[in-house]
């Protein structure tokens, strides 16, 4: 399996090019508009086309590169069912899978940061198993933190926080060895205590992430909603552009 991370420091966003080199099928998770050319150039250097683009959720802090990537490559767009976007895509339900050659992607519904949010586990069948090797967690479980619950709802941040608490329990069902690749790191407005290290594991977060120690959903919601940072600049315009799928939308 091929995997190349892309870190965009201005918005503290992480995205990932990954897939099967043997059968030449690559995908991008949470593509950033500013990095579309980089994904395409890297895929060309690897000698494989980009055939899929996955969003963990509709982004609120930056313009998505998914429409431009689809336009440039012909890739299939995959989003969580119920994402509410206005462009052609495949709506993935919980537990649905997408095969990229020997690379198997499985959606896990993880609402809470957004009402429609997926994490994606990835298995490499060349290793002789369908068990997950890594998980792209989006804005659900992050390094030293979890996603904020107030950006995609009006007046129900506590309800979203409780949903997120349940979603995190699902991610904690994964084995400790599963490598964790979230979509943000320190500097992002989508969390408060994010680590500058963009990579972790389920086991390390289980042992060291303070929010995962809160087993009571109400206590978790109280802690998560305390001293919430300001919302992203231009949030509503960014959300509208990303829902509409406008290529190169300026905000």
N, C-alpha and C positions, 0 to 999 in steps of 0.2 A: 504494500500500500504506500502511496505517495502522500506526503503531508507537508504543506508549506504555510506557516503563519504569516500574517500581515498585520503590523501594528501601526496605527495612525495616531501619533502622539497628540495632535492638535485637539482631537475629540476623545482621546484615550479609548479608541475602539479597536477591537481585535476581530479579524475575519480570517478565513482559512480556505485554502485551496487543497483539495484532497481527492483521492480516488484510486482507481486501479490502473497501474501502468501497463500491466500485462495485456489487458483488453482495451486500453486507451480510452478510459471514460473518467473524466474529472468533474468535480463540482466545487462550488464556492458556497460557504455558509456566511450569512449576514454580510453580503458585499457592500462596500462603501463606495459612494460615487467617485470619490477622488482617486480610487485605486483600480478602477476598471481596466485601464491600460496595463497596469502591473500584473493583474491576474492573467490577462490574455498573453502578455509577453512571457510570463513564467510558464504557462501551459505550453506555449510554442517551444520554449527551451526544453521542456520535458518530453516533447514529442507526442502530446495527447490533447484532444479537444476538450473544451468545457461543454458538457452536455446537460448539466443541471445546476440550478441555483436555489438554495434553501434559505428562507427567512425563518428565524425563530419566532418573530413577531413583527408587527408594524412598528418601525423605529420612530421614536419621538425626539431624539437628540441630534440626528444627522440625516442627510438625504441618502436614501438607499441607492446603491448601484445596481440593483436587480434589473430595473427596466432597461438600462443601457447595456448591461451584460447580456440580457436576452436578445436585445436588438442586434448586438454585434456578433453573437455566437450562435444564435438559434437555440440556446439552452432552454430546457423546460423549467418553469418557475414552480416551486413548491412552497406552500404556506400552510399554517395550521387551519383546519376547518373553522369557519366562523371569523376569520380575520377581517372580513368586511372590506376587502379591496375591490377596485373597479376595473381590473385588468385580467386578461386570460391567465389562468394558473391551474395547477392541480391542488385541490384542497385535501390535505392529509388528515386522517382521523388518528386518534390514539392507537398505537401499536401497529400502524401500517408501515410497510417496508418499501424501500426503493433499492434495487440492486444496480450497482455501478461495477459491472464485471464481477470481480472477486470481493469487492467492497460492499458490505450490506449496511444500509442506513435504516434505523428504526426510530419512528417518532414516539416520544413520550409526552403526553399532555401535561404541561406544568404551568397552569394559569396562576396569576397572582401579581406578577409585574404588569402583565397585560391580560385581559380576559381570554384572549386567544394567544397562547404561547406554547411552543414545543421546545423540548430538548431533543437532541438527536444522538443516539448511540451509534457507534460505528464498529463493525466487526470485519476482520480480514480473513476470508475463507482460505487463503493460502497458508494460514497458520494452523489449519486443520480444525477450525471451530467456528461456530456462529456466535460464540459468547462475545460480549462487547470488549473492545480494547480501550476505547476512549469515548468521551461524551462531550458534545458541543452543547453547553448548558444555556447559551444566550444570556438573558438577564435574570435568570432564576437563582441558581447557586453560583456565586462568584468567589474570588479568592479572599478569604477573611471577612466576607460580607454576603448579603443577598440583595436582590433587586428591590428598589423602592416600589410601593404599591399605589402611588397616587397620580401617575402620569396619564393613565388611560381611562380613568373613570371620573365622574363628577359626584362628589359627596359620598362615595362608598369605599374610601381607602381602607377602612378597617375590615370590611368584607373581603376586599382583595388581599389584605394581609393574611387573613385566615385561610383563604384559598392557597396562598403561597406556602403557608406552613404545611398544608397537606401535600402540596406538590413536592416540597423538599423531602418529605418522608418517602416519596416514591423514588427520588434520586438516591436516597440513602439505602435503598434496597440493592443498589448496584454493589458489586464487590469492591473492596478497598483498593485493589490494584488498578481500577479503571482511572485513566488519566483524564483530568478535568480541564477543558478549554472553554472559558467563558468569553463573552463578547465585549467585556470592558475590563479595565485595570485602573490603577490609581490615577486620579485626575478626571474621571468621568463623573458627571452629575447624576448618573443612574444608581449610585451607591454612596455610602458615607465613609466607610472604613476599608476601602479596597486596597489590596496589596499592590505594590509596584511589580511584583512577580506575576506574569500573566498566565502561569501554568501551575497546576497543583494536581491532587488526586482526591478521589472520594474519601479514602482513608485518612489523609492528612486533614482535610476539612472536617471530617467527622470528629477528629480528636482536637482540633484547634480553632475552628470557626465559632466564635462566641454565640452567635444567633442559633446555631444548630443545637446548642445545649439547652435551649428553651423548649421543653417538651409540651408545655401548656400553650394552646393556640392564642388565648387571650393575653398571656404574658408576652408571647412573641409579638403580637400586634402592638401592644403598648410600647415595647422596646423599639420596634421598627418605625413607629409613627412619631417618636420623640425627636424633636429638633430636626425636622425634615429640611433639607437644603432647598434653595430656590429651584423652581422648574427650569428646564433648559430654555435658553433664549430662542425665540421664534418657534416655540413648540407647536402651536396650532397650525402654523403654515407648513412646518415640516411634516406633521401628521397628514395634513390634507394632500400634500404633494406625494407622499409615500402611498397613501390609499389610492390615489388616482393613477399612480404609476407613470407620472410625467417624466420623460427622459430628460436629464439635465436640468431639472427644476431648480430655479434660483430661489433662495430664501434669505 
